[in-house]
Each structure stands twice: as C-alpha cells, then as structure tokens.
Amino acid sequence: MNRTVLVPSVLAMALSFALASVPASAQTDPKKATMDRMTKSNLEKCYGIAAKGKNDCAEGAHSCAGQANVDRDKGSFVLLPKGDCGKIAGASLKGA
C-alpha cells in the first residue's frame, strides 16, 4: 500500500477508536464531560483563579470550557486535585 494513503488511514482509524471509547453523552455535553472527569479523577471546582479563556466550566455565567471573559472570573472554575484550591490566594470553592 502506498505510504501517503496508509498514514492518513491509520490516523483516521485511531481517531475513530478514540471517539468510540468516549460515552455519547460526553461527546455532546461538555459540562457533563467535565463533571465526569471531576468525579473520576478526585478533583474539585476552584473558582476565581481561571485566566481568560482557560476555565474548565462555570456556574450559570456561560455554557462551559474556555469561555471565561476575564481573568479571575468569579463564576468560572478550573478543576484541581482536592485540597489544592485552598492553597491559592483569591481562590474559592464556591462561585459568585
């Protein structure tokens, strides 16, 4: 088989397998995917520290990841290992 055809075919197949392993609900609902990751990885929501466009999600401020409009948005959070949020100045476990 020609190498220029083989490499894209293998990459497409790998991507198909990766997407098939993600639950359909997580593929369509980014907020659910974030909450599933939080639960599985023992993470907690840490509010008030996300840089503009670098948040994991939010509580009512916008739909989800990457949509924080300002640095240190009080309504947006990033996921951190449990216990780490309390070590950061200006961080909170509760959103505004």
KEKE-3310 file (N, C-alpha, C; in steps of 0.2 Angstrom, whole numbers, plus 5000, padded with zeros to 4 digits):
npx = (5004:5002:5012:5008:4994:4992:4997:4987:4976:4978:4979:4966:4958:4963:4958:4945:4943:4946:4936:4925:4927:4923:4909:4893:4885:4895:4901:4892:4889:4897:4898:4894:4904:4915:4911:4910:4924:4929:4923:4929:4943:4945:4944:4941:4930:4937:4935:4938:4951:4954:4961:4958:4948:4953:4946:4938:4924:4908:4897:4882:4887:4891:4891:4902:4918:4933:4927:4928:4927:4935:4951:4952:4939:4925:4914:4918:4926:4941:4947:4955:4966:4959:4959:4969:4964:4962:4975:4978:4979:4965:4957:4942:4930:4917:4907:4903)
npy = (4994:5011:5023:5036:5035:5026:5031:5042:5034:5026:5035:5040:5029:5027:5039:5036:5025:5031:5041:5032:5027:5036:5041:5043:5054:5062:5067:5075:5084:5096:5100:5089:5080:5087:5086:5072:5069:5076:5069:5056:5058:5063:5077:5095:5109:5125:5141:5158:5159:5156:5160:5171:5163:5151:5142:5128:5126:5133:5141:5145:5157:5156:5144:5134:5126:5136:5148:5159:5177:5186:5188:5179:5176:5176:5167:5157:5141:5131:5114:5106:5095:5088:5098:5107:5120:5128:5132:5143:5160:5170:5161:5151:5139:5140:5147:5164)
npz = (5000:4997:5005:5007:5007:5017:5030:5033:5034:5044:5055:5054:5058:5071:5077:5076:5084:5097:5098:5099:5111:5120:5130:5122:5128:5134:5123:5117:5127:5135:5148:5156:5153:5159:5172:5174:5173:5184:5194:5192:5193:5206:5208:5212:5211:5208:5210:5204:5199:5186:5171:5158:5146:5149:5158:5165:5167:5171:5183:5178:5172:5159:5145:5146:5145:5142:5140:5149:5151:5157:5167:5182:5184:5194:5193:5185:5185:5188:5187:5200:5210:5224:5239:5234:5230:5241:5244:5236:5234:5234:5228:5228:5234:5231:5219:5213)
capx = (5000:5006:5013:5004:4987:4992:4997:4981:4971:4979:4977:4958:4956:4965:4954:4938:4943:4946:4929:4921:4928:4920:4902:4890:4883:4900:4903:4888:4888:4904:4898:4894:4911:4919:4909:4913:4931:4930:4922:4934:4949:4945:4945:4936:4930:4941:4933:4941:4958:4955:4963:4953:4948:4956:4942:4935:4917:4906:4890:4877:4890:4891:4890:4907:4925:4936:4923:4929:4929:4940:4955:4950:4931:4922:4909:4921:4931:4946:4947:4961:4966:4956:4964:4974:4961:4963:4982:4979:4977:4960:4953:4936:4927:4911:4906:4900)
capy = (5000:5017:5026:5043:5033:5022:5035:5045:5029:5023:5040:5041:5023:5028:5044:5033:5021:5036:5044:5027:5025:5042:5040:5048:5059:5066:5070:5081:5089:5097:5101:5083:5078:5090:5084:5065:5070:5078:5063:5050:5060:5066:5084:5099:5115:5130:5147:5164:5159:5155:5165:5172:5158:5145:5139:5121:5126:5139:5140:5150:5163:5154:5137:5129:5127:5141:5154:5165:5183:5190:5184:5178:5176:5173:5162:5151:5137:5126:5108:5105:5090:5090:5101:5112:5126:5132:5135:5148:5166:5173:5155:5149:5133:5142:5153:5170)
capz = (5000:4996:5011:5008:5009:5023:5036:5035:5035:5051:5059:5054:5062:5078:5080:5077:5090:5102:5099:5101:5118:5124:5130:5118:5132:5135:5116:5115:5133:5138:5155:5158:5152:5164:5179:5174:5174:5191:5199:5191:5195:5213:5208:5215:5207:5211:5207:5204:5198:5179:5166:5152:5141:5152:5163:5164:5166:5175:5186:5176:5169:5152:5145:5149:5145:5138:5139:5154:5148:5161:5172:5189:5184:5200:5191:5181:5189:5185:5191:5203:5214:5230:5244:5231:5229:5247:5245:5231:5236:5230:5226:5232:5232:5229:5214:5214)
cpx = (5004:5006:5009:4996:4987:4992:4990:4975:4972:4977:4969:4955:4957:4960:4947:4938:4943:4940:4924:4921:4925:4913:4899:4887:4889:4903:4899:4887:4894:4904:4897:4901:4915:4917:4911:4920:4933:4929:4927:4941:4950:4947:4940:4936:4933:4939:4938:4948:4959:4957:4958:4954:4951:4952:4940:4928:4915:4899:4886:4880:4890:4891:4895:4914:4928:4932:4923:4931:4934:4945:4952:4942:4928:4917:4912:4926:4936:4946:4954:4960:4963:4961:4968:4971:4962:4970:4983:4976:4971:4955:4947:4933:4920:4911:4902:4893)
cpy = (5006:5021:5033:5041:5029:5026:5039:5040:5027:5029:5041:5035:5024:5033:5041:5029:5026:5039:5038:5025:5030:5041:5045:5054:5064:5070:5075:5086:5090:5098:5094:5079:5080:5087:5076:5065:5072:5072:5057:5052:5063:5073:5088:5106:5121:5137:5153:5164:5157:5161:5166:5167:5152:5141:5132:5121:5132:5137:5146:5156:5162:5146:5132:5131:5132:5147:5160:5171:5187:5185:5184:5179:5173:5167:5156:5147:5133:5120:5107:5099:5092:5093:5107:5119:5131:5134:5140:5154:5168:5167:5154:5142:5134:5148:5159:5170)
cpz = (5000:5003:5012:5009:5016:5030:5038:5037:5042:5056:5060:5059:5069:5081:5080:5083:5097:5104:5101:5108:5123:5124:5126:5122:5133:5128:5115:5121:5136:5145:5159:5158:5157:5171:5180:5176:5181:5196:5198:5194:5202:5213:5211:5210:5211:5207:5208:5203:5190:5175:5161:5147:5143:5157:5160:5163:5170:5178:5183:5172:5161:5151:5147:5147:5140:5137:5144:5150:5151:5165:5178:5189:5190:5199:5187:5186:5184:5190:5194:5208:5221:5235:5241:5231:5235:5248:5240:5234:5231:5227:5231:5230:5230:5224:5216:5211)
residu = (MET:ASN:ARG:THR:VAL:LEU:VAL:PRO:SER:VAL:LEU:ALA:MET:ALA:LEU:SER:PHE:ALA:LEU:ALA:SER:VAL:PRO:ALA:SER:ALA:GLN:THR:ASP:PRO:LYS:LYS:ALA:THR:MET:ASP:ARG:MET:THR:LYS:SER:ASN:LEU:GLU:LYS:CYS:TYR:GLY:ILE:ALA:ALA:LYS:GLY:LYS:ASN:ASP:CYS:ALA:GLU:GLY:ALA:HIS:SER:CYS:ALA:GLY:GLN:ALA:ASN:VAL:ASP:ARG:ASP:LYS:GLY:SER:PHE:VAL:LEU:LEU:PRO:LYS:GLY:ASP:CYS:GLY:LYS:ILE:ALA:GLY:ALA:SER:LEU:LYS:GLY:ALA)
# end
